């Protein structure tokens, strides 16, 4: 595959990927941030140019040095030719199958293809499928000339929008790196040193959001990842059932709209309360869903999962 680096090519690719939303959201969101400074130093690979069929974003090999760090060893995929995906992904130059890694995408029909590759590589695949949610503003990017240029993280620090809490004296603000440990300890897929390092990088480089109590401590929050996906949303136990997370999300979404930053999220199938909450916020469930494959080589399969 070709490594795409030239600015105008990356901008052209980003515009083209908008036509394939929501299926392209993972790579679309990645390239959004790549075109605005690339804080995660991600690479963009295409099978050909300018008439591409498959796009993959990933960290550079020099950064994927920890074979057990699947937070860093992550690949985001969009393809127009799913039937050819095995021959692309089976190359060790594209994906290092000797590591614990994660593949993410928003397309139906990729599970069988990826599992066929896994069988030939003698790795275990843990597959997750969840509901993908996006707003009308994101879907409009597909059929219009609307473009979200966005601003740098430094430029938006002072722009948190207007907010008035219905419960107590709560203050909306961007997450600070000092909040990383709290987020990590309350994230279902965190609670370890590798996830803490990942969360710190997300908070340092992308606009996460929270509400602070009267003592300045976060009581509800959400984090943006390098793909523009909103994740790790949580409300501390003492504040649950009061609509606090919904209030925070309204302020957060306003903040992202003001700063022209696209966003979307996913919800697990059985989480009925979250499905209701995101729909009330104006999100719509997408037909293509959210997909993740975690690959674990044989040599790591007896180790504790994290």
C-alpha positions in Angstrom: 0.0 0.0 0.0 1.0 3.6 -0.5 1.8 6.0 2.4 -0.2 9.2 1.8 1.6 12.2 3.2 1.1 15.2 0.9 -1.3 17.8 2.4 -3.4 18.3 -0.7 -3.8 14.5 -1.2 -4.9 14.1 2.4 -7.4 16.9 2.1 -8.8 15.4 -1.1 -9.1 12.0 0.6 -10.9 13.5 3.5 -13.5 15.1 1.1 -13.9 11.9 -0.7 -14.4 9.8 2.5 -17.3 12.2 3.4 -19.3 10.7 0.6 -19.1 7.3 2.3 -20.3 8.4 5.8 -21.3 6.7 8.0 -19.3 3.6 6.9 -16.1 5.7 6.6 -16.5 7.5 10.0 -13.5 5.8 11.6 -11.0 6.8 8.9 -12.8 10.1 8.2 -12.4 11.1 11.8 -8.8 10.1 11.9 -7.9 12.1 8.9 -9.8 15.1 10.3 -7.3 15.3 13.1 -4.4 14.3 10.8 -5.1 17.3 8.7 -5.1 19.5 11.8 -1.6 18.8 13.1 -1.7 15.0 13.4 -1.1 14.9 17.2 -1.1 11.1 17.3 1.3 10.9 14.4 -0.9 8.5 12.5 -0.1 7.2 9.1 -2.6 7.0 6.2 -2.3 4.0 3.8 -4.2 3.6 0.5 -4.1 0.8 -2.0 -3.8 3.2 -4.9 -4.1 6.9 -5.7 -6.1 8.8 -6.7 -8.5 6.0 -7.4 -8.3 4.3 -4.0 -10.4 1.3 -2.8 -9.1 0.8 0.7 -7.8 3.2 3.4 -6.1 2.3 6.6 -5.0 4.6 9.4 -2.5 3.4 12.0 0.3 4.5 14.3 3.8 4.4 12.7 5.7 1.1 13.4 8.3 3.0 15.4 5.5 3.9 17.9 4.0 0.4 18.1 6.9 -1.0 20.1 4.9 -2.6 22.9 3.5 -5.9 21.7 0.8 -5.8 24.4 -0.4 -2.2 23.9 -3.5 -2.7 21.8 -4.6 1.0 22.5 -1.6 2.1 20.4 -1.6 -1.0 18.1 -4.9 0.0 16.5 -5.9 0.1 12.8 -8.9 1.9 11.4 -10.3 0.6 8.1 -12.6 1.6 5.2 -12.8 -0.4 2.0 -14.9 -0.3 -1.1 -13.9 -3.9 -2.0 -14.4 -6.1 1.1 -13.8 -9.2 -1.0 -10.1 -8.1 -1.5 -9.5 -7.2 2.2 -7.8 -10.5 3.1 -5.0 -10.1 0.6 -4.4 -6.6 1.9 -4.5 -7.3 5.6 -2.5 -10.6 5.5 0.7 -8.7 4.7 2.8 -8.2 7.8 3.9 -4.9 6.3 0.4 -3.6 6.8 -0.6 -5.2 10.1 1.8 -6.7 12.6 -0.1 -9.9 13.6 2.6 -10.8 16.1 1.2 -8.1 18.4 -2.0 -7.8 20.5 -3.9 -5.3 18.3 -7.3 -3.8 17.5 -9.0 -3.3 14.2 -12.0 -0.9 14.0 -14.4 0.0 11.3 -18.0 0.9 10.6 -18.9 -1.5 7.7 -21.0 -4.6 7.6 -19.6 -7.8 6.1 -16.0 -7.5 7.3 -16.2 -10.0 10.1 -15.9 -13.1 8.0 -13.0 -11.6 6.0 -11.0 -10.6 9.1 -11.6 -13.9 10.8 -10.4 -15.8 7.7 -7.1 -13.9 7.9 -6.9 -14.6 11.7 -7.2 -18.3 11.0 -4.2 -18.3 8.7 -2.2 -16.3 11.3 -3.0 -18.5 14.2 -4.4 -15.7 16.3 -7.5 -15.4 18.5 -10.1 -12.8 17.4 -12.5 -11.2 20.0 -15.2 -9.5 17.9 -17.5 -6.8 19.2 -20.5 -5.2 17.4 -22.3 -2.2 18.8 -24.8 0.4 17.7 -23.2 3.4 15.9 -24.8 6.7 16.5 -24.3 10.0 14.6 -26.2 13.3 14.3 -27.8 14.8 11.3 -25.0 17.3 11.0 -22.5 14.4 10.4 -24.9 12.8 7.8 -25.2 16.1 5.9 -21.5 16.0 5.2 -22.2 13.1 2.9 -24.5 14.9 0.5 -23.5 18.6 0.7 -20.4 20.8 0.3 -20.4 21.5 4.0 -16.9 21.2 5.4 -15.8 21.2 9.0 -12.4 22.9 9.1 -12.0 22.8 12.9 -9.6 24.6 15.2 -6.5 23.5 17.1 -6.9 22.3 20.7 -5.1 25.4 21.9 -7.5 27.7 20.0 -10.6 26.2 21.6 -9.5 26.0 25.3 -11.2 29.3 26.1 -14.3 28.5 24.1 -16.6 26.3 26.3 -19.9 27.8 25.3 -22.8 28.9 27.6 -24.2 26.4 30.2 -26.4 26.7 33.2 -26.7 23.6 35.4 -30.1 22.4 36.6 -28.5 20.5 39.5 -26.3 22.5 41.8 -23.4 24.8 40.9 -21.8 22.7 38.2 -19.2 24.2 35.9 -18.6 22.9 32.3 -15.0 22.8 31.2 -12.6 20.9 29.0 -11.0 17.9 30.7 -7.4 18.4 32.0 -4.7 15.8 31.9 -4.8 15.8 35.7 -8.2 14.1 35.3 -6.7 11.1 33.4 -6.5 8.8 36.4 -10.1 9.4 37.4 -11.2 8.6 33.8 -9.0 5.5 33.6 -10.3 4.1 36.9 -13.9 4.4 35.7 -13.5 3.1 32.2 -14.7 -0.4 31.6 -11.8 -1.1 29.1 -9.2 0.8 31.2 -7.9 0.4 34.7 -4.3 -0.3 33.6 -1.1 1.6 32.9 -1.4 1.3 29.1 -4.9 2.7 29.1 -3.9 5.5 31.4 -1.1 6.5 29.0 -3.6 6.4 26.1 -6.2 8.5 28.0 -3.6 11.1 28.8 -2.7 11.4 25.2 -6.4 11.8 24.2 -7.0 14.5 26.8 -3.8 16.4 25.9 -4.6 16.5 22.2 -8.4 16.4 21.7 -11.2 18.3 23.4 -12.7 16.1 26.2 -15.4 17.6 28.4 -16.7 17.4 31.9 -18.8 19.1 34.6 -17.0 20.1 37.8 -18.6 20.1 41.2 -18.3 23.0 43.7 -14.9 21.8 44.8 -13.6 21.6 41.2 -13.8 17.8 40.8 -15.2 16.2 37.6 -18.5 14.4 38.3 -19.4 13.5 34.7 -17.3 13.4 31.5 -16.6 12.2 28.0 -13.3 11.9 26.0 -12.7 12.3 22.3 -10.4 9.8 20.6 -8.1 10.3 17.6 -11.0 9.2 15.3 -13.3 11.9 16.5 -15.3 9.3 18.4 -16.7 10.3 21.8 -15.9 7.5 24.4 -15.4 6.8 28.1 -18.6 8.7 29.1 -19.2 8.3 32.8 -21.1 9.8 35.7 -19.9 9.2 39.3 -22.3 7.0 41.3 -23.6 9.7 43.6 -24.8 11.8 40.6 -26.5 9.1 38.5 -30.2 9.1 37.6 -30.3 13.0 37.7 -29.7 13.7 34.0 -26.3 15.1 34.7 -24.6 13.2 31.8 -27.2 14.5 29.4 -26.7 18.0 30.5 -22.9 17.7 30.1 -23.4 16.1 26.6 -25.5 19.0 25.5 -22.8 21.5 26.5 -20.1 19.3 24.9 -22.0 18.9 21.6 -22.5 22.7 21.5 -18.8 23.2 22.1 -17.9 20.8 19.3 -20.4 22.4 16.9 -19.0 25.9 17.7 -15.5 24.7 16.9 -16.6 22.7 13.8 -15.4 19.4 15.0 -17.3 16.2 13.8 -18.2 13.6 16.4 -20.1 10.3 16.8 -20.3 7.5 19.4 -21.3 3.9 19.9 -23.6 2.2 22.5 -23.5 -1.5 23.5 -26.6 -3.5 22.5 -28.0 -4.1 26.0 -27.5 -0.6 27.4 -31.1 0.5 27.1 -30.6 3.7 29.2 -27.8 4.9 27.0 -29.8 4.2 23.8 -32.6 6.4 25.1 -30.2 9.1 26.3 -28.3 9.5 23.0 -31.5 9.6 21.0 -32.9 12.4 23.2 -29.7 14.3 22.3 -30.5 14.0 18.6 -28.3 11.0 17.7 -29.6 8.4 15.2 -28.6 4.8 15.0 -26.8 4.0 11.8 -27.5 0.8 9.8 -23.9 -0.2 9.4 -23.1 -0.4 13.2 -19.7 -0.2 15.0 -17.3 -3.1 14.7 -14.1 -4.0 16.6 -11.7 -7.0 16.3 -9.1 -7.6 19.0 -6.4 -9.9 17.8 -4.4 -11.9 20.3 -1.4 -14.1 19.1 -1.0 -17.5 20.7 1.9 -16.5 22.8 -0.3 -14.0 24.7 -3.5 -16.0 25.0 -2.7 -17.3 28.5 -2.1 -13.9 29.9 -4.7 -11.9 31.9 -7.0 -9.8 29.7 -7.1 -6.1 29.9 
